[in-house]
Amino acid sequence: MAHIGFIQDKLEIKFLILYVASRLVDAVPFEAMQELTMCDEGVDFFDFSECLSSLVSSEHLTLSDDGLYAITEKGLHNGEICETSLPYSVRLRADKGITIYNQKLKRRAQIKSDVTPRKNGTYTVTLAFSDDNDESILRMELMVPKENMAKDLADRFKSSAEQLYSGILGALFEEPQEE
C-alpha cells in the first residue's frame, strides 16, 4: 500500500517533533504535541508516540513530572540542522498550528487567579491580568462566601479577562449619573 502524506519514516517524524517543540513558547502536554505534530497524513499515532518517547530517551526532549514536554539544547541544535529536510508544505501547516497554540500559551501566562481561604470561613479570589512583559494591567481581590463561588469567579475571569478590563475602564470613564 502506498504511503500517504509527505512524512515517510520515523526519522522525519522525529525531525517534525523537534521542529514543533523548538517553536513553542512553553512546555506542552502530550495531547498538544500530538495535535501539532500530526499535521501530515504520513504521521500516525503509534509512530508519533514511539518517536516522542525515543526523543525523550535520547535527551532531545524533556518530560517533566507533570507530563509536559520541552526541547533541550541538544534537541534545538539537532533539530535546527535537520529542519530543512522537512517538506515546505508540512512546515507551513505546522507553523500555522504552532502560532495558534503559542497565542493560547501566552494568554494563559498573562491571566492568573488564586483562591485562598480566610479565617472567617470566606474566600479571597485574586485575579490578575498582565501584558507580554509580565507587567500588571489589572489586579483585584474579591471576597466571596463560598469556595465554589470563588472557583467560578476565577474560571469566568480566565475566559473573559479582556472584556472585564474593558468593562471596568468603561464604568470608570462613564459620566456620573445625577440622582
OpenMM code with the backbone's topology and positions (N, CA, C; nanometers):
from openmm import Vec3, app, unit

residues = "MET ALA HIS ILE GLY PHE ILE GLN ASP LYS LEU GLU ILE LYS PHE LEU ILE LEU TYR VAL ALA SER ARG LEU VAL ASP ALA VAL PRO PHE GLU ALA MET GLN GLU LEU THR MET CYS ASP GLU GLY VAL ASP PHE PHE ASP PHE SER GLU CYS LEU SER SER LEU VAL SER SER GLU HIS LEU THR LEU SER ASP ASP GLY LEU TYR ALA ILE THR GLU LYS GLY LEU HIS ASN GLY GLU ILE CYS GLU THR SER LEU PRO TYR SER VAL ARG LEU ARG ALA ASP LYS GLY ILE THR ILE TYR ASN GLN LYS LEU LYS ARG ARG ALA GLN ILE LYS SER ASP VAL THR PRO ARG LYS ASN GLY THR TYR THR VAL THR LEU ALA PHE SER ASP ASP ASN ASP GLU SER ILE LEU ARG MET GLU LEU MET VAL PRO LYS GLU ASN MET ALA LYS ASP LEU ALA ASP ARG PHE LYS SER SER ALA GLU GLN LEU TYR SER GLY ILE LEU GLY ALA LEU PHE GLU GLU PRO GLN GLU GLU".split()
positions = [
    Vec3(0.0843, -0.1185, 0.0000),
    Vec3(0.0000, 0.0000, 0.0000),
    Vec3(0.0881, 0.1239, 0.0000),
    Vec3(0.0558, 0.2213, -0.0802),
    Vec3(0.1336, 0.3446, -0.0917),
    Vec3(0.1194, 0.4277, 0.0350),
    Vec3(0.2263, 0.4938, 0.0716),
    Vec3(0.2293, 0.5797, 0.1891),
    Vec3(0.1606, 0.7124, 0.1559),
    Vec3(0.0735, 0.7579, 0.2430),
    Vec3(0.0020, 0.8838, 0.2232),
    Vec3(0.0743, 0.9935, 0.3005),
    Vec3(0.0823, 1.1124, 0.2450),
    Vec3(0.1455, 1.2245, 0.3127),
    Vec3(0.2901, 1.2429, 0.2710),
    Vec3(0.3482, 1.3525, 0.3182),
    Vec3(0.4866, 1.3845, 0.2831),
    Vec3(0.5869, 1.3206, 0.3781),
    Vec3(0.5480, 1.3009, 0.5024),
    Vec3(0.6364, 1.2389, 0.6005),
    Vec3(0.6389, 1.0895, 0.5718),
    Vec3(0.7587, 1.0339, 0.5487),
    Vec3(0.7703, 0.8965, 0.5016),
    Vec3(0.8239, 0.7973, 0.6044),
    Vec3(0.8939, 0.8430, 0.7076),
    Vec3(0.9512, 0.7473, 0.8024),
    Vec3(0.9638, 0.8090, 0.9424),
    Vec3(1.0084, 0.7261, 1.0355),
    Vec3(1.0163, 0.7698, 1.1757),
    Vec3(1.1202, 0.8801, 1.1959),
    Vec3(1.2246, 0.8788, 1.1189),
    Vec3(1.3255, 0.9839, 1.1307),
    Vec3(1.2645, 1.1200, 1.0965),
    Vec3(1.1840, 1.1249, 0.9928),
    Vec3(1.1170, 1.2503, 0.9566),
    Vec3(1.0144, 1.2913, 1.0622),
    Vec3(0.9503, 1.1937, 1.1263),
    Vec3(0.8576, 1.2269, 1.2356),
    Vec3(0.9357, 1.2900, 1.3509),
    Vec3(1.0517, 1.2368, 1.3798),
    Vec3(1.1361, 1.2949, 1.4864),
    Vec3(1.1777, 1.4372, 1.4495),
    Vec3(1.2156, 1.4589, 1.3242),
    Vec3(1.2510, 1.5944, 1.2801),
    Vec3(1.1323, 1.6888, 1.2994),
    Vec3(1.0130, 1.6407, 1.2647),
    Vec3(0.8932, 1.7228, 1.2783),
    Vec3(0.8628, 1.7534, 1.4252),
    Vec3(0.8775, 1.6560, 1.5112),
    Vec3(0.8558, 1.6790, 1.6547),
    Vec3(0.9536, 1.7841, 1.7060),
    Vec3(1.0794, 1.7726, 1.6680),
    Vec3(1.1794, 1.8721, 1.7099),
    Vec3(1.1476, 2.0096, 1.6519),
    Vec3(1.1011, 2.0121, 1.5289),
    Vec3(1.0628, 2.1384, 1.4642),
    Vec3(0.9525, 2.2058, 1.5449),
    Vec3(0.8507, 2.1293, 1.5802),
    Vec3(0.7383, 2.1826, 1.6576),
    Vec3(0.7858, 2.2282, 1.7952),
    Vec3(0.8566, 2.1421, 1.8662),
    Vec3(0.8994, 2.1726, 2.0033),
    Vec3(0.9887, 2.2953, 2.0098),
    Vec3(1.0698, 2.3158, 1.9065),
    Vec3(1.1621, 2.4300, 1.9070),
    Vec3(1.0904, 2.5635, 1.8911),
    Vec3(0.9678, 2.5614, 1.8426),
    Vec3(0.8948, 2.6848, 1.8169),
    Vec3(0.7871, 2.7159, 1.9214),
    Vec3(0.7691, 2.6274, 2.0166),
    Vec3(0.6707, 2.6513, 2.1217),
    Vec3(0.7297, 2.7408, 2.2301),
    Vec3(0.6484, 2.8293, 2.2852),
    Vec3(0.6973, 2.9250, 2.3849),
    Vec3(0.7035, 2.8663, 2.5258),
    Vec3(0.6484, 2.7466, 2.5439),
    Vec3(0.6485, 2.6843, 2.6753),
    Vec3(0.6337, 2.5329, 2.6574),
    Vec3(0.6566, 2.4609, 2.7654),
    Vec3(0.6379, 2.3162, 2.7642),
    Vec3(0.4896, 2.2846, 2.7434),
    Vec3(0.4629, 2.1706, 2.6785),
    Vec3(0.3245, 2.1348, 2.6449),
    Vec3(0.2962, 1.9893, 2.6818),
    Vec3(0.1681, 1.9559, 2.7029),
    Vec3(0.1333, 1.8165, 2.7314),
    Vec3(0.1375, 1.7306, 2.6052),
    Vec3(0.1286, 1.6000, 2.6257),
    Vec3(0.1321, 1.5022, 2.5161),
    Vec3(0.0303, 1.5358, 2.4079),
    Vec3(-0.0931, 1.5669, 2.4495),
    Vec3(-0.2012, 1.5904, 2.3536),
    Vec3(-0.1700, 1.7074, 2.2606),
    Vec3(-0.1102, 1.8131, 2.3157),
    Vec3(-0.0753, 1.9293, 2.2331),
    Vec3(0.0354, 1.8928, 2.1344),
    Vec3(0.1353, 1.8218, 2.1824),
    Vec3(0.2447, 1.7806, 2.0941),
    Vec3(0.1909, 1.6913, 1.9824),
    Vec3(0.0988, 1.6020, 2.0181),
    Vec3(0.0374, 1.5137, 1.9179),
    Vec3(-0.0393, 1.5945, 1.8142),
    Vec3(-0.1247, 1.6836, 1.8609),
    Vec3(-0.2068, 1.7636, 1.7698),
    Vec3(-0.1206, 1.8459, 1.6741),
    Vec3(-0.0153, 1.9061, 1.7264),
    Vec3(0.0696, 1.9920, 1.6436),
    Vec3(0.1574, 1.9118, 1.5474),
    Vec3(0.1957, 1.7924, 1.5867),
    Vec3(0.2837, 1.7112, 1.5023),
    Vec3(0.2072, 1.6349, 1.3953),
    Vec3(0.0854, 1.5990, 1.4225),
    Vec3(0.0102, 1.5189, 1.3267),
    Vec3(-0.0583, 1.6075, 1.2222),
    Vec3(0.0198, 1.6979, 1.1663),
    Vec3(-0.0297, 1.7899, 1.0639),
    Vec3(-0.0109, 1.7338, 0.9235),
    Vec3(0.0415, 1.6129, 0.9145),
    Vec3(0.0621, 1.5470, 0.7847),
    Vec3(0.0032, 1.4068, 0.7919),
    Vec3(-0.0556, 1.3616, 0.6835),
    Vec3(-0.1190, 1.2305, 0.6800),
    Vec3(-0.0192, 1.1165, 0.6958),
    Vec3(0.1085, 1.1441, 0.6778),
    Vec3(0.2118, 1.0420, 0.6925),
    Vec3(0.2466, 1.0110, 0.8366),
    Vec3(0.1933, 1.0866, 0.9312),
    Vec3(0.2216, 1.0649, 1.0733),
    Vec3(0.1034, 0.9927, 1.1356),
    Vec3(0.1285, 0.8725, 1.1901),
    Vec3(0.0204, 0.8050, 1.2618),
    Vec3(0.0503, 0.8064, 1.4117),
    Vec3(-0.0514, 0.7806, 1.4897),
    Vec3(-0.0418, 0.7943, 1.6355),
    Vec3(0.0672, 0.7056, 1.6953),
    Vec3(0.0754, 0.5807, 1.6520),
    Vec3(0.1696, 0.4874, 1.7132),
    Vec3(0.3137, 0.5240, 1.6816),
    Vec3(0.3397, 0.5614, 1.5572),
    Vec3(0.4752, 0.6056, 1.5217),
    Vec3(0.5099, 0.7347, 1.5952),
    Vec3(0.4135, 0.8261, 1.6023),
    Vec3(0.4354, 0.9514, 1.6754),
    Vec3(0.4725, 0.9219, 1.8206),
    Vec3(0.3952, 0.8377, 1.8876),
    Vec3(0.4194, 0.8055, 2.0286),
    Vec3(0.5571, 0.7446, 2.0489),
    Vec3(0.5930, 0.6532, 1.9601),
    Vec3(0.7236, 0.5883, 1.9693),
    Vec3(0.8365, 0.6900, 1.9485),
    Vec3(0.8213, 0.7775, 1.8521),
    Vec3(0.9243, 0.8779, 1.8234),
    Vec3(0.9373, 0.9786, 1.9375),
    Vec3(0.8253, 1.0192, 1.9942),
    Vec3(0.8283, 1.1134, 2.1066),
    Vec3(0.9026, 1.0517, 2.2241),
    Vec3(0.8713, 0.9274, 2.2551),
    Vec3(0.9389, 0.8566, 2.3642),
    Vec3(1.0883, 0.8427, 2.3365),
    Vec3(1.1227, 0.8132, 2.2126),
    Vec3(1.2630, 0.7998, 2.1735),
    Vec3(1.3387, 0.9316, 2.1898),
    Vec3(1.2736, 1.0425, 2.1567),
    Vec3(1.3387, 1.1742, 2.1707),
    Vec3(1.3595, 1.2114, 2.3174),
    Vec3(1.2717, 1.1655, 2.4050),
    Vec3(1.2918, 1.1869, 2.5486),
    Vec3(1.4084, 1.1007, 2.5964),
    Vec3(1.4112, 0.9746, 2.5533),
    Vec3(1.5202, 0.8835, 2.5919),
    Vec3(1.6558, 0.9334, 2.5445),
    Vec3(1.6601, 0.9929, 2.4272),
    Vec3(1.7870, 1.0421, 2.3716),
    Vec3(1.8203, 1.1835, 2.4198),
    Vec3(1.7364, 1.2368, 2.5080),
    Vec3(1.7555, 1.3688, 2.5698),
    Vec3(1.7482, 1.4847, 2.4710),
    Vec3(1.6701, 1.4661, 2.3644),
    Vec3(1.6394, 1.5769, 2.2742),
    Vec3(1.5219, 1.6565, 2.3293),
    Vec3(1.4371, 1.5870, 2.4061),
    Vec3(1.3233, 1.6486, 2.4743),
    Vec3(1.3272, 1.6083, 2.6205),
    Vec3(1.2629, 1.6891, 2.7045),
    Vec3(1.2457, 1.6514, 2.8444),
    Vec3(1.0976, 1.6272, 2.8691),
    Vec3(1.0699, 1.5435, 2.9668),
    Vec3(0.9337, 1.5179, 3.0115),
    Vec3(0.9306, 1.5476, 3.1609),
    Vec3(0.8571, 1.6510, 3.1996),
    Vec3(0.8506, 1.6909, 3.3403),
    Vec3(0.7608, 1.5963, 3.4190),
    Vec3(0.7674, 1.6065, 3.5501),
    Vec3(0.6842, 1.5234, 3.6369),
    Vec3(0.5357, 1.5465, 3.6147),
    Vec3(0.5002, 1.6671, 3.5702),
    Vec3(0.3584, 1.6958, 3.5452),
    Vec3(0.3185, 1.6691, 3.3993),
    Vec3(0.4022, 1.5954, 3.3251),
    Vec3(0.3648, 1.5486, 3.1920),
    Vec3(0.3817, 1.6492, 3.0799),
    Vec3(0.4719, 1.7450, 3.0963),
    Vec3(0.4929, 1.8457, 2.9924),
    Vec3(0.6242, 1.8210, 2.9191),
    Vec3(0.6188, 1.8330, 2.7877),
    Vec3(0.7362, 1.8125, 2.7025),
    Vec3(0.7981, 1.9463, 2.6661),
    Vec3(0.9308, 1.9505, 2.6684),
    Vec3(1.0051, 2.0701, 2.6285),
    Vec3(1.1319, 2.0260, 2.5573),
    Vec3(1.1801, 2.1105, 2.4694),
    Vec3(1.3007, 2.0785, 2.3932),
    Vec3(1.4250, 2.1141, 2.4750),
    Vec3(1.5312, 2.0385, 2.4560),
    Vec3(1.6587, 2.0634, 2.5233),
    Vec3(1.7527, 2.1368, 2.4270),
    Vec3(1.8676, 2.1767, 2.4776),
    Vec3(1.9684, 2.2391, 2.3905),
    Vec3(2.0126, 2.1416, 2.2808),
    Vec3(2.0284, 2.0166, 2.3185),
    Vec3(2.0645, 1.9134, 2.2203),
    Vec3(1.9570, 1.9036, 2.1124),
    Vec3(1.8310, 1.9048, 2.1536),
    Vec3(1.7205, 1.8984, 2.0585),
    Vec3(1.7156, 2.0196, 1.9678),
    Vec3(1.7395, 2.1383, 2.0269),
    Vec3(1.7426, 2.2608, 1.9454),
    Vec3(1.8514, 2.2539, 1.8398),
    Vec3(1.9697, 2.2133, 1.8827),
    Vec3(2.0841, 2.2070, 1.7916),
    Vec3(2.0583, 2.1070, 1.6783),
    Vec3(2.0208, 1.9846, 1.7142),
    Vec3(1.9997, 1.8816, 1.6120),
    Vec3(1.8772, 1.9106, 1.5256),
    Vec3(1.7736, 1.9660, 1.5853),
    Vec3(1.6536, 1.9997, 1.5088),
    Vec3(1.6801, 2.1085, 1.4061),
    Vec3(1.7626, 2.2052, 1.4438),
    Vec3(1.7950, 2.3139, 1.3513),
    Vec3(1.8706, 2.2619, 1.2293),
    Vec3(1.9574, 2.1664, 1.2525),
    Vec3(2.0346, 2.1080, 1.1425),
    Vec3(1.9439, 2.0352, 1.0436),
    Vec3(1.8395, 1.9684, 1.0964),
    Vec3(1.7568, 1.8794, 1.0140),
    Vec3(1.6277, 1.9406, 0.9628),
    Vec3(1.5895, 2.0587, 1.0109),
    Vec3(1.4559, 2.1099, 0.9776),
    Vec3(1.4344, 2.1349, 0.8287),
    Vec3(1.5382, 2.1671, 0.7553),
    Vec3(1.5205, 2.1934, 0.6118),
    Vec3(1.4898, 2.0658, 0.5337),
    Vec3(1.5116, 1.9499, 0.5951),
    Vec3(1.4780, 1.8254, 0.5253),
    Vec3(1.3277, 1.7967, 0.5315),
    Vec3(1.2546, 1.8711, 0.6134),
    Vec3(1.1087, 1.8567, 0.6173),
    Vec3(1.0481, 1.9267, 0.4962),
    Vec3(0.9476, 1.8664, 0.4363),
    Vec3(0.8823, 1.9322, 0.3223),
    Vec3(0.8265, 2.0691, 0.3626),
    Vec3(0.8387, 2.1638, 0.2735),
    Vec3(0.7953, 2.3015, 0.2998),
    Vec3(0.6477, 2.3090, 0.3385),
    Vec3(0.5640, 2.2326, 0.2700),
    Vec3(0.4199, 2.2367, 0.2989),
    Vec3(0.3903, 2.1848, 0.4399),
    Vec3(0.4661, 2.0885, 0.4864),
    Vec3(0.4480, 2.0360, 0.6222),
    Vec3(0.4905, 2.1425, 0.7238),
    Vec3(0.6011, 2.2089, 0.6968),
    Vec3(0.6453, 2.3163, 0.7871),
    Vec3(0.5420, 2.4278, 0.7941),
    Vec3(0.4819, 2.4628, 0.6803),
    Vec3(0.3788, 2.5679, 0.6800),
    Vec3(0.2585, 2.5281, 0.7649),
    Vec3(0.2122, 2.4035, 0.7490),
    Vec3(0.0981, 2.3565, 0.8290),
    Vec3(0.1335, 2.3516, 0.9769),
    Vec3(0.2538, 2.3074, 1.0072),
    Vec3(0.2983, 2.3026, 1.1469),
    Vec3(0.3063, 2.4441, 1.2042),
    Vec3(0.3617, 2.5372, 1.1279),
    Vec3(0.3738, 2.6757, 1.1748),
    Vec3(0.2382, 2.7384, 1.2060),
    Vec3(0.1396, 2.7077, 1.1243),
    Vec3(0.0051, 2.7611, 1.1473),
    Vec3(-0.0494, 2.7134, 1.2823),
    Vec3(-0.0392, 2.5843, 1.3072),
    Vec3(-0.0855, 2.5293, 1.4344),
    Vec3(-0.0057, 2.5808, 1.5530),
    Vec3(0.1251, 2.5929, 1.5353),
    Vec3(0.2136, 2.6412, 1.6425),
    Vec3(0.1789, 2.7853, 1.6779),
    Vec3(0.1541, 2.8687, 1.5789),
    Vec3(0.1192, 3.0090, 1.6035),
    Vec3(-0.0064, 3.0190, 1.6883),
    Vec3(-0.1076, 2.9430, 1.6529),
    Vec3(-0.2336, 2.9453, 1.7285),
    Vec3(-0.2109, 2.8953, 1.8711),
    Vec3(-0.1360, 2.7866, 1.8851),
    Vec3(-0.1127, 2.7298, 2.0182),
    Vec3(-0.0276, 2.8244, 2.1041),
    Vec3(0.0720, 2.8882, 2.0441),
    Vec3(0.1549, 2.9834, 2.1190),
    Vec3(0.0720, 3.1012, 2.1702),
    Vec3(-0.0248, 3.1450, 2.0908),
    Vec3(-0.1130, 3.2534, 2.1362),
    Vec3(-0.1911, 3.2097, 2.2595),
    Vec3(-0.2380, 3.0858, 2.2614),
    Vec3(-0.3090, 3.0332, 2.3775),
    Vec3(-0.2168, 3.0251, 2.4988),
    Vec3(-0.0934, 2.9791, 2.4773),
    Vec3(0.0028, 2.9695, 2.5876),
    Vec3(0.0357, 3.1072, 2.6452),
    Vec3(0.0544, 3.2058, 2.5573),
    Vec3(0.0848, 3.3416, 2.6037),
    Vec3(-0.0312, 3.3998, 2.6823),
    Vec3(-0.1531, 3.3803, 2.6333),
    Vec3(-0.2706, 3.4319, 2.7035),
    Vec3(-0.2829, 3.3660, 2.8399),
    Vec3(-0.2633, 3.2343, 2.8458),
    Vec3(-0.2721, 3.1619, 2.9722),
    Vec3(-0.1698, 3.2159, 3.0726),
    Vec3(-0.0518, 3.2523, 3.0249),
    Vec3(0.0512, 3.3066, 3.1131),
    Vec3(0.0171, 3.4474, 3.1611),
    Vec3(-0.0623, 3.5198, 3.0843),
    Vec3(-0.0979, 3.6569, 3.1201),
    Vec3(-0.2114, 3.6646, 3.2209),
    Vec3(-0.2891, 3.5596, 3.2343),
    Vec3(-0.4070, 3.5629, 3.3208),
    Vec3(-0.3886, 3.4631, 3.4341),
    Vec3(-0.3923, 3.5157, 3.5560),
    Vec3(-0.3705, 3.4316, 3.6736),
    Vec3(-0.4849, 3.4508, 3.7722),
    Vec3(-0.5144, 3.3447, 3.8444),
    Vec3(-0.6149, 3.3546, 3.9501),
    Vec3(-0.5737, 3.2629, 4.0642),
    Vec3(-0.6190, 3.2979, 4.1829),
    Vec3(-0.5864, 3.2197, 4.3012),
    Vec3(-0.7036, 3.2288, 4.3984),
    Vec3(-0.7352, 3.1185, 4.4627),
    Vec3(-0.8413, 3.1143, 4.5622),
    Vec3(-0.7771, 3.0795, 4.6960),
    Vec3(-0.7983, 3.1672, 4.7959),
    Vec3(-0.7388, 3.1489, 4.9275),
    Vec3(-0.8467, 3.1546, 5.0351),
    Vec3(-0.8504, 3.0536, 5.1250),
    Vec3(-0.9475, 3.0596, 5.2346),
    Vec3(-0.9079, 3.1662, 5.3368),
    Vec3(-1.0086, 3.2261, 5.3976),
    Vec3(-0.9857, 3.3273, 5.5008),
    Vec3(-1.0237, 3.2691, 5.6371),
    Vec3(-0.9778, 3.3333, 5.7415),
    Vec3(-1.0033, 3.2846, 5.8774),
    Vec3(-1.1522, 3.2800, 5.9123),
    Vec3(-1.2305, 3.3696, 5.8560),
    Vec3(-1.3724, 3.3775, 5.8902),
    Vec3(-1.4599, 3.2818, 5.8081),
    Vec3(-1.3987, 3.1923, 5.7298),
    Vec3(-1.4740, 3.0945, 5.6523),
    Vec3(-1.5079, 3.1386, 5.5114),
    Vec3(-1.4746, 3.2609, 5.4752),
    Vec3(-1.4973, 3.3089, 5.3391),
    Vec3(-1.3710, 3.2815, 5.2560),
    Vec3(-1.3733, 3.3276, 5.1326),
    Vec3(-1.2598, 3.3048, 5.0424),
    Vec3(-1.2212, 3.4336, 4.9711),
    Vec3(-1.0923, 3.4488, 4.9471),
    Vec3(-1.0424, 3.5602, 4.8680),
    Vec3(-1.0036, 3.5072, 4.7307),
    Vec3(-1.0561, 3.5714, 4.6279),
    Vec3(-1.0212, 3.5375, 4.4902),
    Vec3(-0.9306, 3.6490, 4.4398),
    Vec3(-0.8083, 3.6139, 4.4036),
    Vec3(-0.7150, 3.7103, 4.3467),
    Vec3(-0.7125, 3.6894, 4.1956),
    Vec3(-0.7397, 3.7949, 4.1229),
    Vec3(-0.7450, 3.7904, 3.9771),
    Vec3(-0.6418, 3.8876, 3.9218),
    Vec3(-0.5597, 3.8417, 3.8286),
    Vec3(-0.4547, 3.9277, 3.7733),
    Vec3(-0.4466, 3.9090, 3.6218),
    Vec3(-0.4233, 4.0198, 3.5538),
    Vec3(-0.4117, 4.0235, 3.4088),
    Vec3(-0.2875, 4.1055, 3.3776),
    Vec3(-0.1910, 4.0467, 3.3043),
    Vec3(-0.0630, 4.1125, 3.2762),
    Vec3(-0.0428, 4.1277, 3.1267),
    Vec3(0.0533, 4.2140, 3.0909),
    Vec3(0.0884, 4.2292, 2.9500),
    Vec3(0.1972, 4.1291, 2.9123),
    Vec3(0.2521, 4.1418, 2.7918),
    Vec3(0.3549, 4.0491, 2.7438),
    Vec3(0.4826, 4.0537, 2.8260),
    Vec3(0.5070, 4.1647, 2.8957),
    Vec3(0.6274, 4.1800, 2.9767),
    Vec3(0.6028, 4.1463, 3.1229),
    Vec3(0.4909, 4.0821, 3.1527),
    Vec3(0.4501, 4.0435, 3.2873),
    Vec3(0.4293, 4.1650, 3.3786),
    Vec3(0.3955, 4.2778, 3.3167),
    Vec3(0.3593, 4.3987, 3.3920),
    Vec3(0.2091, 4.3948, 3.4166),
    Vec3(0.1693, 4.4248, 3.5376),
    Vec3(0.0291, 4.4157, 3.5747),
    Vec3(-0.0572, 4.5185, 3.5009),
    Vec3(-0.1649, 4.4721, 3.4405),
    Vec3(-0.2641, 4.5586, 3.3770),
    Vec3(-0.3819, 4.5755, 3.4721),
    Vec3(-0.4210, 4.4654, 3.5345),
    Vec3(-0.5339, 4.4657, 3.6270),
    Vec3(-0.5063, 4.3624, 3.7341),
    Vec3(-0.5300, 4.4006, 3.8581),
    Vec3(-0.5169, 4.3062, 3.9704),
    Vec3(-0.6240, 4.3440, 4.0711),
    Vec3(-0.7013, 4.2442, 4.1128),
    Vec3(-0.8031, 4.2718, 4.2131),
    Vec3(-0.8235, 4.1500, 4.3022),
    Vec3(-0.8680, 4.1797, 4.4230),
    Vec3(-0.9009, 4.0754, 4.5188),
    Vec3(-1.0458, 4.0928, 4.5584),
    Vec3(-1.1186, 3.9834, 4.5545),
    Vec3(-1.2598, 3.9856, 4.5885),
    Vec3(-1.2854, 3.8843, 4.6992),
    Vec3(-1.3731, 3.9193, 4.7919),
    Vec3(-1.4126, 3.8275, 4.8969),
    Vec3(-1.5469, 3.7665, 4.8583),
    Vec3(-1.5568, 3.6347, 4.8677),
    Vec3(-1.6823, 3.5657, 4.8407),
    Vec3(-1.7097, 3.4667, 4.9531),
    Vec3(-1.8376, 3.4347, 4.9770),
    Vec3(-1.8704, 3.3497, 5.0913),
    Vec3(-1.8432, 3.2004, 5.0741),
    Vec3(-1.8381, 3.1496, 4.9493),
    Vec3(-1.8243, 3.0053, 4.9291),
    Vec3(-1.7110, 2.9737, 4.8319),
    Vec3(-1.6491, 2.8572, 4.8523),
    Vec3(-1.5380, 2.8160, 4.7681),
    Vec3(-1.5814, 2.7949, 4.6234),
    Vec3(-1.6994, 2.7351, 4.6028),
    Vec3(-1.7432, 2.7121, 4.4649),
    Vec3(-1.7678, 2.8441, 4.3913),
    Vec3(-1.8118, 2.9464, 4.4621),
    Vec3(-1.8286, 3.0787, 4.4010),
    Vec3(-1.6915, 3.1359, 4.3627),
    Vec3(-1.5935, 3.1169, 4.4504),
    Vec3(-1.4585, 3.1671, 4.4245),
    Vec3(-1.3998, 3.1009, 4.2998),
    Vec3(-1.4148, 2.9699, 4.2904),
    Vec3(-1.3619, 2.8975, 4.1743),
    Vec3(-1.4348, 2.9380, 4.0463),
    Vec3(-1.5660, 2.9611, 4.0574),
    Vec3(-1.6435, 3.0047, 3.9418),
    Vec3(-1.5970, 3.1422, 3.8938),
    Vec3(-1.5718, 3.2336, 3.9877),
    Vec3(-1.5201, 3.3665, 3.9503),
    Vec3(-1.3850, 3.3546, 3.8804),
    Vec3(-1.2982, 3.2704, 3.9346),
    Vec3(-1.1660, 3.2516, 3.8744),
    Vec3(-1.1789, 3.1979, 3.7320),
    Vec3(-1.2664, 3.1001, 3.7116),
    Vec3(-1.2860, 3.0433, 3.5772),
    Vec3(-1.3439, 3.1463, 3.4808),
    Vec3(-1.4403, 3.2233, 3.5281),
    Vec3(-1.5009, 3.3253, 3.4418),
    Vec3(-1.3985, 3.4337, 3.4056),
    Vec3(-1.3140, 3.4695, 3.5009),
    Vec3(-1.2105, 3.5694, 3.4744),
    Vec3(-1.1147, 3.5186, 3.3673),
    Vec3(-1.0750, 3.3925, 3.3779),
    Vec3(-0.9823, 3.3351, 3.2794),
    Vec3(-1.0405, 3.3383, 3.1386),
    Vec3(-1.1704, 3.3197, 3.1269),
    Vec3(-1.2305, 3.3151, 2.9939),
    Vec3(-1.2641, 3.4528, 2.9383),
    Vec3(-1.2692, 3.5563, 3.0242),
    Vec3(-1.3104, 3.6882, 2.9732),
    Vec3(-1.2380, 3.8046, 3.0404),
    Vec3(-1.1100, 3.7895, 3.0673),
    Vec3(-1.0338, 3.8946, 3.1352),
    Vec3(-1.0313, 4.0253, 3.0557),
    Vec3(-1.0163, 4.0151, 2.9252),
    Vec3(-1.0096, 4.1349, 2.8419),
    Vec3(-1.1415, 4.2128, 2.8469),
    Vec3(-1.2531, 4.1413, 2.8395),
    Vec3(-1.3833, 4.2074, 2.8437),
    Vec3(-1.4072, 4.2715, 2.9802),
    Vec3(-1.3647, 4.2037, 3.0871),
    Vec3(-1.3802, 4.2599, 3.2212),
    Vec3(-1.2975, 4.3884, 3.2345),
    Vec3(-1.1758, 4.3853, 3.1854),
    Vec3(-1.0897, 4.5032, 3.1896),
    Vec3(-1.1545, 4.6198, 3.1148),
    Vec3(-1.2044, 4.5931, 2.9954),
    Vec3(-1.2710, 4.6979, 2.9167),
    Vec3(-1.3950, 4.7498, 2.9881),
    Vec3(-1.4700, 4.6586, 3.0488),
    Vec3(-1.5904, 4.6984, 3.1217),
    Vec3(-1.5596, 4.7862, 3.2412),
    Vec3(-1.4540, 4.7539, 3.3130),
    Vec3(-1.4137, 4.8355, 3.4293),
    Vec3(-1.3706, 4.9740, 3.3822),
    Vec3(-1.2892, 4.9792, 3.2763),
    Vec3(-1.2475, 5.1093, 3.2235),
    Vec3(-1.3679, 5.1905, 3.1777),
    Vec3(-1.4609, 5.1252, 3.1085),
    Vec3(-1.5818, 5.1934, 3.0620),
    Vec3(-1.6631, 5.2483, 3.1780),
    Vec3(-1.6763, 5.1702, 3.2833),
    Vec3(-1.7525, 5.2147, 3.4002),
    Vec3(-1.6829, 5.3306, 3.4707),
    Vec3(-1.5516, 5.3271, 3.4771),
    Vec3(-1.4774, 5.4335, 3.5455),
    Vec3(-1.4754, 5.5631, 3.4656),
    Vec3(-1.4796, 5.5534, 3.3337),
    Vec3(-1.4781, 5.6745, 3.2497),
    Vec3(-1.6171, 5.7238, 3.2151),
    Vec3(-1.7186, 5.6519, 3.2554),
    Vec3(-1.8556, 5.6915, 3.2283),
    Vec3(-1.8901, 5.8170, 3.3099),
    Vec3(-1.9681, 5.9022, 3.2493),
    Vec3(-2.0130, 6.0230, 3.3208),
    Vec3(-2.1032, 5.9824, 3.4372),
    Vec3(-2.0793, 6.0396, 3.5543),
    Vec3(-2.1641, 6.0058, 3.6685),
    Vec3(-2.3081, 6.0492, 3.6441),
    Vec3(-2.4003, 5.9651, 3.6884),
    Vec3(-2.5420, 5.9962, 3.6707),
    Vec3(-2.5894, 6.0828, 3.7875),
    Vec3(-2.6685, 6.1815, 3.7550),
    Vec3(-2.7254, 6.2689, 3.8575),
    Vec3(-2.8384, 6.1964, 3.9254),
    Vec3(-2.8494, 6.2157, 4.0532),
    Vec3(-2.9585, 6.1486, 4.1277),
    Vec3(-3.0764, 6.2369, 4.1441),
] * unit.nanometer
topology = app.Topology()
chain = topology.addChain("A")
for resn in residues:
    res = topology.addResidue(resn, chain)
    for name in ("N", "CA", "C"):
        topology.addAtom(name, app.Element.getBySymbol(name[0]), res)
